[in-house]
Amino acid sequence: MTDRTFRLDPNPDVMEASDINGPEVFTTDDQTELNHTHFATPDESVLSGVWECAPCRDEIESYPVHEMMTVISGVLVLTHADGRSETFTAGDTFFIAKGTKLIWEITQTLRKFYMIVN
C-alpha cells in the first residue's frame, strides 16, 4: 500500500486466508479466517485492515501486540484475568494492550477493523 490516506473498506473485494488461529481453537466446524491488509509499514510494526473469523475460543497468556479494534459485525466476548467479561458487537471500538492475559471468544462470526502496533 503506497497511499498515505485511504478509506478503510469493511467489505474489501479480496480477503485472503489468515492463520492467526490454530484449528484447535475453533468451536464449530467452520474454521474460516480471512484478512485484508489496508496498510503495513515496511517492517510490519504497524498494520491496519479487516479481519474475519468464525466462532472460536482462545486463552491468551500474553496478547502479542497493541491493538485497537472496531467491530463491523459479529460478537466477541473478552474475559479478563480477574474474571470480568465484556461483550463487543457492531460499532464497538476497544483496545487491548500488549501483554494482556485474557480469554478471547468469538460467539458469532466476527469481522473487525484493526490497527496493530508491534
Sequence and secondary structure as in RCSB ss.txt:
>XXXX:A:sequence
MTDRTFRLDPNPDVMEASDINGPEVFTTDDQTELNHTHFATPDESVLSGVWECAPCRDEIESYPVHEMMTVISGV
LVLTHADGRSETFTAGDTFFIAKGTKLIWEITQTLRKFYMIVN
>XXXX:A:secstr
   SS    SS S  EE  SS GGGBSSS   EEEEEEEE TTSSEEEEEEEE SEEEEESS SSEEEEEEEEEE
EEEEETTS EEEE TT EEEE TT  EEEEEEEEEEEEEEEE 
